[in-house]
């Protein structure tokens, strides 16, 4: 019984008060981009032109699956660089070069697979579940009797959504803020509804056996959903796809919605971090997994 708190304390010490630091990050508008005239730095025009091309043409596999382009991750990268300058601008390239320099990389200002791995590492380190799971430790599930149930209006498709009480309270505060700040979110009754919260580990294991495709990019034997701290949110869906389809056209569509734009810029204010491969997947870091 002492193992889990011990791991959590070590994570918090290593993270240097991650939650407080994350909440202190500068938020940017949900969908606004700074005018290009403000985002021009003459010395970084050459890498900006390269970024403009690779944004939709880079051939790579950042999550062990072939992808083309890095536009899906552009909003998260913008937030990490604390800019609303578009990813094909020279100001973005300048800030990217600064990021590369901080990690002792060659400060080219060009996005590439190695640079993205640095971003990915930063994002994954903000997920306590990932950190405690590094050595194969899979946190036990909470007692279902201690979980709270989301209201029907908070559930996508009428599902019963259990979550830890702290997660649900933080979610409600976040949704209230999103609806106040973004009219498009307030008007869409599906926006930010939950389609998956706590999932029983035994049920997940049975599904893994049935599908024989766990521990890949999309599904894991030890899922963060077992903690009651993870939730999948409706952020939109491309025509012909479901709200949790990991197909690249669907994920790209999601990252262009006002809902995802607001989350990428503001979810940290409420203690939520994202699994970057899945625009819909968010985890509350205010409690040990």
C-alpha positions in Angstrom: 0.0 0.0 0.0 3.0 2.3 0.4 4.3 1.8 -3.1 2.0 4.1 -5.0 2.4 7.2 -2.7 6.1 6.7 -2.8 6.2 6.7 -6.6 4.0 9.8 -6.6 6.2 11.7 -4.3 9.3 10.9 -6.4 7.5 12.0 -9.5 6.5 15.3 -7.9 10.0 16.0 -6.7 11.5 15.2 -10.1 8.9 17.3 -11.8 9.7 20.3 -9.6 6.1 21.0 -8.7 4.8 20.2 -12.2 1.2 21.1 -11.6 2.0 24.6 -10.3 4.4 25.2 -13.1 1.9 24.0 -15.7 -0.9 26.2 -14.4 1.5 29.2 -14.5 2.1 28.8 -18.2 0.8 31.6 -20.4 -2.5 30.8 -22.0 -3.3 31.8 -25.5 -6.5 32.3 -27.3 -8.4 29.2 -28.4 -8.2 29.7 -32.2 -6.6 33.2 -32.8 -3.4 33.4 -34.7 -1.2 36.5 -34.5 -1.1 38.5 -37.7 1.8 37.4 -39.9 3.2 40.9 -40.0 3.9 40.6 -36.2 5.4 37.1 -36.8 8.2 38.2 -39.2 11.8 37.9 -38.3 13.9 38.3 -41.4 16.8 36.1 -40.2 14.5 33.1 -39.8 12.7 33.3 -43.1 14.8 30.3 -44.6 13.8 27.8 -41.8 10.3 29.2 -41.9 10.0 28.2 -45.6 11.3 24.7 -44.8 8.7 24.4 -42.0 6.0 25.5 -44.3 6.8 22.6 -46.5 7.4 19.9 -43.9 4.2 20.9 -42.0 2.3 18.8 -44.6 5.0 16.7 -46.1 7.4 15.3 -43.4 7.5 11.5 -43.6 8.0 10.1 -40.1 6.6 7.9 -37.4 6.5 10.0 -34.1 4.2 7.4 -32.4 5.5 4.2 -34.1 3.0 4.7 -36.9 3.8 6.3 -40.3 2.5 9.8 -40.6 2.9 12.6 -43.1 3.3 16.1 -41.8 3.3 17.5 -38.3 0.3 19.8 -38.5 -1.7 17.6 -36.1 0.8 18.6 -33.3 1.2 22.3 -34.3 -1.2 23.7 -31.7 0.6 21.9 -28.9 4.0 23.0 -30.2 2.7 26.6 -30.4 1.6 26.5 -26.8 4.9 25.0 -25.7 6.7 27.9 -27.5 4.1 30.3 -26.0 3.2 31.8 -29.3 0.2 32.2 -31.5 2.4 32.8 -34.6 1.5 30.2 -37.2 4.0 27.3 -37.6 5.1 28.5 -41.0 6.2 31.9 -39.8 9.7 33.1 -39.1 8.9 34.1 -35.5 7.8 30.5 -34.9 11.1 29.3 -36.4 13.0 31.7 -34.1 11.2 30.4 -31.0 11.7 26.8 -32.2 15.4 27.5 -32.5 15.4 28.8 -28.9 13.7 25.5 -27.8 16.4 23.5 -29.6 19.1 25.5 -28.0 17.7 24.9 -24.5 17.9 21.2 -25.2 21.5 21.5 -26.6 20.4 20.7 -30.1 21.5 22.5 -33.2 19.3 25.7 -33.3 18.2 25.4 -36.9 14.6 26.6 -36.3 13.5 23.7 -38.4 11.0 21.1 -37.2 12.3 17.6 -37.6 11.8 14.2 -36.0 14.6 14.7 -33.4 13.2 18.0 -32.3 9.7 16.6 -32.0 11.0 13.8 -29.8 12.1 16.6 -27.4 8.6 18.0 -27.4 7.1 14.5 -27.0 9.4 13.9 -24.0 8.3 17.1 -22.3 4.7 16.3 -22.8 5.0 12.7 -21.7 6.8 13.7 -18.5 3.8 15.9 -17.6 1.7 12.7 -17.4 2.1 11.1 -14.0 0.7 7.9 -15.2 3.5 7.6 -17.8 6.1 8.4 -15.2 5.0 5.7 -12.7 4.5 3.2 -15.6 8.1 3.6 -16.9 9.4 0.5 -15.0 6.3 -1.6 -15.7 4.4 -0.5 -12.6 0.7 -0.5 -13.4 -1.3 1.5 -10.8 -4.2 -0.3 -9.2 -7.7 0.8 -10.0 -9.6 2.8 -7.4 -12.6 1.3 -5.5 -15.6 1.9 -7.8 -17.6 2.9 -4.7 -15.3 6.0 -4.4 -16.0 7.2 -7.9 -18.4 10.0 -8.9 -20.7 9.7 -11.9 -20.9 12.4 -14.5 -24.3 13.9 -15.1 -26.3 12.8 -18.2 -25.7 16.1 -19.9 -21.9 15.7 -19.4 -21.9 12.3 -21.1 -21.6 11.7 -24.8 -24.4 9.4 -26.1 -25.9 8.7 -22.6 -23.0 6.6 -21.4 -22.4 6.1 -17.6 -19.1 7.9 -16.9 -17.4 7.2 -13.5 -14.4 9.4 -12.5 -12.6 10.2 -9.4 -14.4 13.1 -7.7 -11.4 15.5 -8.1 -11.2 14.8 -11.8 -15.0 15.4 -12.3 -14.8 18.7 -10.3 -11.8 19.9 -12.3 -13.6 18.9 -15.6 -16.7 20.8 -14.6 -14.7 24.0 -13.8 -12.9 23.6 -17.2 -16.1 23.2 -19.2 -17.8 26.2 -17.5 -14.8 28.3 -18.4 -14.7 27.1 -22.0 -18.4 27.8 -22.5 -17.9 31.3 -21.1 -14.9 32.1 -23.2 -15.9 30.4 -26.6 -19.4 30.9 -28.0 -19.0 28.0 -30.4 -18.4 25.6 -27.5 -21.4 27.0 -25.6 -23.7 26.4 -28.6 -22.6 22.8 -29.3 -24.2 20.5 -26.8 -21.8 17.7 -27.7 -18.7 19.8 -27.2 -16.5 18.6 -24.3 -18.9 15.8 -23.3 -17.2 12.7 -22.0 -17.3 9.4 -23.9 -14.9 7.5 -21.7 -13.8 7.9 -18.1 -12.9 5.1 -15.7 -12.6 1.7 -17.3 -12.5 -1.5 -15.4 -9.0 -3.1 -15.9 -10.6 -6.6 -16.3 -12.9 -5.3 -19.0 -9.9 -3.7 -20.8 -7.9 -6.9 -20.5 -10.7 -8.9 -22.0 -11.0 -6.5 -24.9 -7.2 -6.7 -25.4 -7.4 -10.5 -25.6 -10.3 -10.3 -28.0 -8.7 -7.7 -30.3 -5.1 -8.9 -29.9 -3.8 -5.4 -30.6 -2.9 -3.9 -27.2 0.3 -2.2 -26.3 0.3 -0.5 -29.6 -0.2 3.2 -30.4 -3.9 3.2 -29.8 -4.6 0.8 -27.0 -2.5 -0.4 -24.0 -2.9 -3.3 -21.7 -2.3 -0.9 -18.8 -4.5 2.0 -19.7 -4.6 5.4 -17.9 -8.3 5.0 -17.9 -8.0 2.5 -15.0 -7.0 5.4 -12.7 -10.2 7.4 -12.9 -8.1 10.4 -13.8 -8.3 10.1 -17.6 -11.2 11.1 -19.8 -11.9 11.2 -23.5 -13.7 14.4 -24.5 -15.7 15.1 -27.6 -13.7 17.7 -29.6 -15.3 17.1 -33.0 -15.1 14.5 -35.7 -14.4 14.6 -39.4 -17.2 13.4 -41.7 -17.3 9.6 -41.9 -15.2 9.2 -38.7 -16.0 8.5 -35.1 -15.1 10.9 -32.2 -12.2 8.5 -31.2 -11.0 7.5 -34.6 -7.2 7.7 -34.7 -7.1 8.0 -38.5 -4.9 10.9 -39.4 -7.6 12.9 -41.3 -9.8 12.7 -38.2 -7.1 13.7 -35.8 -6.1 16.7 -38.0 -9.7 17.8 -38.3 -10.0 17.7 -34.5 -7.0 19.9 -33.9 -8.6 22.5 -36.1 -11.8 22.8 -34.1 -12.4 25.6 -31.6 -12.9 23.1 -28.9 -9.5 21.5 -29.3 -7.9 24.9 -29.8 -9.3 26.1 -26.5 -8.2 22.9 -24.7 -4.6 23.1 -26.1 -4.3 26.6 -24.8 -6.2 26.4 -21.6 -6.7 22.9 -20.2 -3.5 23.3 -18.1 -5.3 26.0 -16.1 -7.5 23.2 -14.6 -4.7 20.6 -14.2 -5.3 18.6 -17.4 -2.6 17.4 -19.8 -3.0 15.7 -23.1 -1.8 12.5 -24.7 -0.6 14.2 -27.9 -1.4 11.4 -30.3 -5.1 11.5 -29.3 -6.7 15.0 -29.3 -9.6 13.7 -27.3 -7.6 12.1 -24.4 -6.9 14.3 -21.3 -5.6 13.4 -17.9 -6.0 15.2 -14.6 -2.7 15.5 -12.8 -4.0 16.9 -9.5 -3.9 13.4 -7.8 -1.6 10.4 -7.8 -2.5 7.7 -10.2 
